[in-house]
Amino acid sequence: MDERPGIDESSDCLAQQEQMLIDAIIKAFARLSFSRPVGMSLGTIALSEITGYWRNIERLIDQLDDWIDMIQSLDSIFIDFHRPKDRKNGT
């Protein structure tokens, strides 16, 4: 039994499960990033790749729509971070 006030084994277990899910999602995003189209600029991960991963490799999230939203949100942040500065400023 955990002796910390307000902390019990079930909350520790939940925190571990949440961290495992976050780690697995980041790993999935990294794997999916290799499927980006090659071209003059950094492209987004194709929806077919995102859904294919969910269907065929690993279902980390129960609902496909939630999975798509999560990966596309990470992808958007990734693209914005790597966008050239002149395009970020609208010039």
Secondary structure, DSSP 8 states (H G I E B T S, - for coil): ---STT--HHHHHHHHHHHHHHHHHHHHHHHHHTT---SSS-----HHHHHHHHHHT---SS-HHHHHHHHHHHHHHHHHHHS-HHHHTT-
